[in-house]
C-alpha cells in the first residue's frame, strides 16, 4: 500500500484533498449547503482528528499561515471561514480546514484572509486583516490597509 506522501507526489492541494475518504461516514452530519459537521461522539471526534491529520499531511506538515513545520501534537484545524466572519456555521469538510499552529490560529482569530493580496515586505506571506489593518504571518509585518480595502 502506498503512503500518503507517495500518493500526493505531483498532485495539487485540491487533488490531494479529493483523495480523502471518511472512516466513519455515520459520524458526520450533513448540513445545508454541503457543510459537514463531525458529531459530538467518540467516532465523530475520531473522524475530526483524522480529517485534521489528513489535511496536515496534504500541506506537508506545515502551518498554512506561517509556513513553519507544525508537529502532530500541536496542529489545529483552522477553518477557512472564521466563525466571526460569516463562518458561524462550522464546516468540517477537508476542503474547509487547514493545518495551523494553535498560536497562529488564535492570532488569526476571526480575521479573514486578504484574498489575492501579498505582503509588501516579503511578497509571499499569508495576509490577514480587516478594513483598517493588515498582518503578514510569514514575516510578522503590519501595515494599514489602503483605502479600507
C-alpha positions in Angstrom: 0.0 0.0 0.0 1.3 3.4 -1.0 2.0 6.0 1.7 0.2 9.4 1.5 3.5 11.0 0.6 3.7 8.7 -2.5 0.1 9.2 -3.4 0.5 13.0 -3.1 3.6 13.2 -5.4 2.9 15.6 -8.3 -0.7 16.5 -7.2 -2.0 19.9 -6.4 -3.6 20.6 -3.0 -7.1 20.3 -4.5 -6.3 17.0 -6.0 -4.8 15.7 -2.7 -7.9 16.8 -0.8 -10.1 14.9 -3.2 -8.4 11.7 -2.1 -10.0 11.8 1.4 -12.4 9.1 2.3 -14.2 9.2 5.7 -13.6 6.4 8.1 -16.9 6.9 9.9 -19.4 8.4 7.5 -22.2 7.9 10.0 -20.3 10.1 12.5 -20.7 13.1 10.1 -23.8 15.2 10.0 -24.6 16.6 6.5 -25.9 20.2 6.6 -27.5 22.6 4.1 -25.0 24.0 1.6 -22.8 20.8 1.6 -21.4 21.6 5.0 -20.3 18.6 7.1 -20.0 18.5 10.9 -18.4 15.7 12.8 -20.8 14.7 15.6 -20.0 15.1 19.3 -19.5 11.3 19.8 -16.3 9.2 20.1 -16.5 8.3 16.4 -17.2 11.9 15.5 -14.1 13.1 17.4 -12.0 10.3 15.7 -13.3 11.4 12.3 -12.5 15.1 13.1 -8.9 14.2 14.2 -8.5 12.1 11.1 -9.5 14.9 8.9 -7.2 17.4 10.7 -4.3 14.9 10.3 -5.1 14.3 6.7 -5.1 18.0 5.9 -1.8 18.3 7.9 -0.3 15.7 5.5 -1.7 17.5 2.5 0.0 20.7 3.5 3.3 18.9 4.0 3.1 19.1 7.8 3.4 22.9 7.8 1.2 25.6 9.2 -0.6 27.2 6.3 -0.4 30.6 7.9 3.3 31.0 8.9 4.7 28.3 6.7 6.7 26.7 9.5 6.7 23.0 10.4 4.0 22.0 12.9 4.1 18.8 14.8 1.2 16.3 15.1 0.8 17.2 18.8 0.4 20.9 18.2 -1.5 21.0 14.9 -5.0 22.5 15.0 -7.6 22.8 12.3 -8.1 26.4 11.1 -11.4 26.9 9.4 -11.4 28.7 6.1 -14.4 30.9 7.1 -13.9 32.0 10.7 -16.9 31.9 12.9 -16.9 35.7 13.5 -16.9 36.5 9.7 -19.7 34.5 8.2 -18.4 31.1 9.2 -20.8 31.0 12.2 -21.9 27.6 10.9 -19.0 25.2 11.3 -17.8 23.2 8.3 -15.5 20.2 8.9 -15.0 19.2 5.3 -11.3 18.7 4.4 -11.7 21.5 1.9 -12.8 23.9 4.6 -10.0 23.3 7.1 -6.2 23.9 7.0 -3.4 22.8 9.4 -2.2 25.5 11.8 -0.2 26.1 14.9 -2.6 26.8 17.8 -0.8 30.1 18.4 -1.2 31.1 14.7 -4.9 30.0 14.8 -5.5 32.1 17.9 -3.6 35.1 16.4 -5.7 35.0 13.3 -8.9 34.8 15.3 -11.9 35.9 13.2 -10.0 37.9 10.7 -10.4 37.0 7.0 -7.6 36.2 4.6 -7.0 39.2 2.3 -7.6 37.4 -0.9 -5.1 37.9 -3.7 -3.0 40.3 -1.6 0.6 39.6 -0.9 2.8 41.1 1.7 4.7 44.2 0.6 7.7 43.2 2.6 8.2 39.5 2.0 6.0 39.4 -1.1 4.6 35.9 -0.5 3.2 35.8 3.0 -0.4 34.9 4.0 -2.1 38.3 4.7 -5.0 38.7 7.1 -6.8 41.7 8.2 -9.9 43.9 8.3 -10.8 47.2 6.7 -8.1 49.1 8.5 -5.1 46.9 9.1 -3.2 44.0 7.5 -0.7 41.5 9.0 1.6 39.0 7.4 2.0 35.7 9.1 5.3 34.8 7.4 7.4 37.9 8.3 5.1 39.5 11.0 4.9 42.8 9.2 1.9 45.0 10.0 0.5 47.9 7.9 -2.6 50.0 7.3 -4.9 48.9 4.5 -5.1 51.2 1.5 -8.5 52.8 1.0 -10.0 50.4 3.6 -9.8 47.5 1.1 
